[in-house]
Amino acid sequence: MRFTAIAVVVAAIVIAIGEASRTDDASHDVVPLTTKSDPMAADLARCRDVTAEQLAADDTCRRVWAENRRRFFAPNNKPAEAR
């Protein structure tokens, strides 16, 4: 019984040390977008900061977002320009 109690305490300490030493830096989990794998990545990055008023006058951003939505909702389809 005494051995079990000591083992549980040691296990709890090991788990606590392991959790304390973990880093919560999520940046290593993010896969960077490259224009080689996604030719629209640069346009999407630029259009991400466009306001609604600017979007009304920016045909490129509207087309890029429309294509991105189309690819998202139909991921097995090829991009419109590749058809």
Biotite code that builds the C-alpha atoms (Angstrom):
import biotite.structure as struc

atoms = struc.array([
    struc.Atom([0.000, 0.000, 0.000], chain_id="A", res_id=1, res_name="MET", atom_name="CA", element="C"),
    struc.Atom([2.791, 2.369, 0.915], chain_id="A", res_id=2, res_name="ARG", atom_name="CA", element="C"),
    struc.Atom([4.628, 1.570, -2.324], chain_id="A", res_id=3, res_name="PHE", atom_name="CA", element="C"),
    struc.Atom([1.516, 2.356, -4.368], chain_id="A", res_id=4, res_name="THR", atom_name="CA", element="C"),
    struc.Atom([1.098, 5.728, -2.693], chain_id="A", res_id=5, res_name="ALA", atom_name="CA", element="C"),
    struc.Atom([4.731, 6.622, -3.361], chain_id="A", res_id=6, res_name="ILE", atom_name="CA", element="C"),
    struc.Atom([4.407, 5.484, -6.985], chain_id="A", res_id=7, res_name="ALA", atom_name="CA", element="C"),
    struc.Atom([1.320, 7.654, -7.477], chain_id="A", res_id=8, res_name="VAL", atom_name="CA", element="C"),
    struc.Atom([3.065, 10.701, -5.998], chain_id="A", res_id=9, res_name="VAL", atom_name="CA", element="C"),
    struc.Atom([6.153, 10.143, -8.156], chain_id="A", res_id=10, res_name="VAL", atom_name="CA", element="C"),
    struc.Atom([3.985, 9.720, -11.254], chain_id="A", res_id=11, res_name="ALA", atom_name="CA", element="C"),
    struc.Atom([2.127, 12.939, -10.450], chain_id="A", res_id=12, res_name="ALA", atom_name="CA", element="C"),
    struc.Atom([5.412, 14.801, -10.043], chain_id="A", res_id=13, res_name="ILE", atom_name="CA", element="C"),
    struc.Atom([6.738, 13.459, -13.345], chain_id="A", res_id=14, res_name="VAL", atom_name="CA", element="C"),
    struc.Atom([3.534, 14.469, -15.128], chain_id="A", res_id=15, res_name="ILE", atom_name="CA", element="C"),
    struc.Atom([3.609, 17.932, -13.546], chain_id="A", res_id=16, res_name="ALA", atom_name="CA", element="C"),
    struc.Atom([7.221, 18.465, -14.600], chain_id="A", res_id=17, res_name="ILE", atom_name="CA", element="C"),
    struc.Atom([6.433, 17.287, -18.109], chain_id="A", res_id=18, res_name="GLY", atom_name="CA", element="C"),
    struc.Atom([3.492, 19.656, -18.409], chain_id="A", res_id=19, res_name="GLU", atom_name="CA", element="C"),
    struc.Atom([5.470, 22.559, -16.989], chain_id="A", res_id=20, res_name="ALA", atom_name="CA", element="C"),
    struc.Atom([8.266, 22.054, -19.492], chain_id="A", res_id=21, res_name="SER", atom_name="CA", element="C"),
    struc.Atom([5.933, 22.021, -22.497], chain_id="A", res_id=22, res_name="ARG", atom_name="CA", element="C"),
    struc.Atom([5.857, 25.088, -24.662], chain_id="A", res_id=23, res_name="THR", atom_name="CA", element="C"),
    struc.Atom([2.556, 26.306, -26.004], chain_id="A", res_id=24, res_name="ASP", atom_name="CA", element="C"),
    struc.Atom([4.156, 27.859, -29.047], chain_id="A", res_id=25, res_name="ASP", atom_name="CA", element="C"),
    struc.Atom([1.806, 26.953, -31.875], chain_id="A", res_id=26, res_name="ALA", atom_name="CA", element="C"),
    struc.Atom([3.995, 28.532, -34.542], chain_id="A", res_id=27, res_name="SER", atom_name="CA", element="C"),
    struc.Atom([5.792, 25.251, -35.193], chain_id="A", res_id=28, res_name="HIS", atom_name="CA", element="C"),
    struc.Atom([2.455, 23.631, -36.097], chain_id="A", res_id=29, res_name="ASP", atom_name="CA", element="C"),
    struc.Atom([1.658, 26.164, -38.804], chain_id="A", res_id=30, res_name="VAL", atom_name="CA", element="C"),
    struc.Atom([2.502, 25.098, -42.315], chain_id="A", res_id=31, res_name="VAL", atom_name="CA", element="C"),
    struc.Atom([3.678, 28.113, -44.298], chain_id="A", res_id=32, res_name="PRO", atom_name="CA", element="C"),
    struc.Atom([1.884, 28.781, -47.538], chain_id="A", res_id=33, res_name="LEU", atom_name="CA", element="C"),
    struc.Atom([4.061, 28.998, -50.566], chain_id="A", res_id=34, res_name="THR", atom_name="CA", element="C"),
    struc.Atom([3.135, 30.364, -53.922], chain_id="A", res_id=35, res_name="THR", atom_name="CA", element="C"),
    struc.Atom([4.547, 27.212, -55.515], chain_id="A", res_id=36, res_name="LYS", atom_name="CA", element="C"),
    struc.Atom([1.946, 25.007, -53.874], chain_id="A", res_id=37, res_name="SER", atom_name="CA", element="C"),
    struc.Atom([-0.854, 27.555, -54.150], chain_id="A", res_id=38, res_name="ASP", atom_name="CA", element="C"),
    struc.Atom([-0.595, 30.241, -56.809], chain_id="A", res_id=39, res_name="PRO", atom_name="CA", element="C"),
    struc.Atom([-3.428, 32.193, -55.166], chain_id="A", res_id=40, res_name="MET", atom_name="CA", element="C"),
    struc.Atom([-1.666, 32.412, -51.787], chain_id="A", res_id=41, res_name="ALA", atom_name="CA", element="C"),
    struc.Atom([-0.091, 35.796, -52.467], chain_id="A", res_id=42, res_name="ALA", atom_name="CA", element="C"),
    struc.Atom([-3.381, 37.271, -53.669], chain_id="A", res_id=43, res_name="ASP", atom_name="CA", element="C"),
    struc.Atom([-5.261, 35.814, -50.703], chain_id="A", res_id=44, res_name="LEU", atom_name="CA", element="C"),
    struc.Atom([-2.690, 37.274, -48.317], chain_id="A", res_id=45, res_name="ALA", atom_name="CA", element="C"),
    struc.Atom([-3.055, 40.696, -49.927], chain_id="A", res_id=46, res_name="ARG", atom_name="CA", element="C"),
    struc.Atom([-6.844, 40.520, -50.030], chain_id="A", res_id=47, res_name="CYS", atom_name="CA", element="C"),
    struc.Atom([-7.110, 39.391, -46.411], chain_id="A", res_id=48, res_name="ARG", atom_name="CA", element="C"),
    struc.Atom([-6.674, 42.981, -45.218], chain_id="A", res_id=49, res_name="ASP", atom_name="CA", element="C"),
    struc.Atom([-9.003, 44.574, -47.765], chain_id="A", res_id=50, res_name="VAL", atom_name="CA", element="C"),
    struc.Atom([-12.012, 46.325, -46.264], chain_id="A", res_id=51, res_name="THR", atom_name="CA", element="C"),
    struc.Atom([-15.543, 45.831, -47.557], chain_id="A", res_id=52, res_name="ALA", atom_name="CA", element="C"),
    struc.Atom([-15.456, 49.222, -49.274], chain_id="A", res_id=53, res_name="GLU", atom_name="CA", element="C"),
    struc.Atom([-12.182, 48.396, -51.008], chain_id="A", res_id=54, res_name="GLN", atom_name="CA", element="C"),
    struc.Atom([-13.447, 44.959, -51.984], chain_id="A", res_id=55, res_name="LEU", atom_name="CA", element="C"),
    struc.Atom([-16.313, 46.489, -53.934], chain_id="A", res_id=56, res_name="ALA", atom_name="CA", element="C"),
    struc.Atom([-13.785, 48.170, -56.228], chain_id="A", res_id=57, res_name="ALA", atom_name="CA", element="C"),
    struc.Atom([-11.222, 45.353, -56.322], chain_id="A", res_id=58, res_name="ASP", atom_name="CA", element="C"),
    struc.Atom([-12.191, 42.764, -58.931], chain_id="A", res_id=59, res_name="ASP", atom_name="CA", element="C"),
    struc.Atom([-9.038, 40.722, -58.332], chain_id="A", res_id=60, res_name="THR", atom_name="CA", element="C"),
    struc.Atom([-9.851, 40.148, -54.677], chain_id="A", res_id=61, res_name="CYS", atom_name="CA", element="C"),
    struc.Atom([-13.442, 39.267, -55.449], chain_id="A", res_id=62, res_name="ARG", atom_name="CA", element="C"),
    struc.Atom([-12.320, 36.698, -58.019], chain_id="A", res_id=63, res_name="ARG", atom_name="CA", element="C"),
    struc.Atom([-9.664, 35.269, -55.692], chain_id="A", res_id=64, res_name="VAL", atom_name="CA", element="C"),
    struc.Atom([-12.097, 34.917, -52.782], chain_id="A", res_id=65, res_name="TRP", atom_name="CA", element="C"),
    struc.Atom([-14.743, 33.378, -55.052], chain_id="A", res_id=66, res_name="ALA", atom_name="CA", element="C"),
    struc.Atom([-12.232, 30.828, -56.336], chain_id="A", res_id=67, res_name="GLU", atom_name="CA", element="C"),
    struc.Atom([-11.053, 30.116, -52.802], chain_id="A", res_id=68, res_name="ASN", atom_name="CA", element="C"),
    struc.Atom([-14.636, 29.490, -51.653], chain_id="A", res_id=69, res_name="ARG", atom_name="CA", element="C"),
    struc.Atom([-15.244, 27.261, -54.665], chain_id="A", res_id=70, res_name="ARG", atom_name="CA", element="C"),
    struc.Atom([-12.123, 25.221, -53.889], chain_id="A", res_id=71, res_name="ARG", atom_name="CA", element="C"),
    struc.Atom([-13.058, 24.991, -50.216], chain_id="A", res_id=72, res_name="PHE", atom_name="CA", element="C"),
    struc.Atom([-16.563, 23.716, -50.808], chain_id="A", res_id=73, res_name="PHE", atom_name="CA", element="C"),
    struc.Atom([-15.552, 21.410, -53.666], chain_id="A", res_id=74, res_name="ALA", atom_name="CA", element="C"),
    struc.Atom([-11.999, 20.318, -52.758], chain_id="A", res_id=75, res_name="PRO", atom_name="CA", element="C"),
    struc.Atom([-11.867, 17.500, -55.315], chain_id="A", res_id=76, res_name="ASN", atom_name="CA", element="C"),
    struc.Atom([-12.372, 19.873, -58.231], chain_id="A", res_id=77, res_name="ASN", atom_name="CA", element="C"),
    struc.Atom([-9.484, 21.444, -60.071], chain_id="A", res_id=78, res_name="LYS", atom_name="CA", element="C"),
    struc.Atom([-9.047, 25.238, -60.083], chain_id="A", res_id=79, res_name="PRO", atom_name="CA", element="C"),
    struc.Atom([-11.138, 27.070, -62.654], chain_id="A", res_id=80, res_name="ALA", atom_name="CA", element="C"),
    struc.Atom([-8.101, 28.180, -64.674], chain_id="A", res_id=81, res_name="GLU", atom_name="CA", element="C"),
    struc.Atom([-6.896, 24.556, -65.014], chain_id="A", res_id=82, res_name="ALA", atom_name="CA", element="C"),
    struc.Atom([-10.110, 23.315, -66.625], chain_id="A", res_id=83, res_name="ARG", atom_name="CA", element="C"),
])
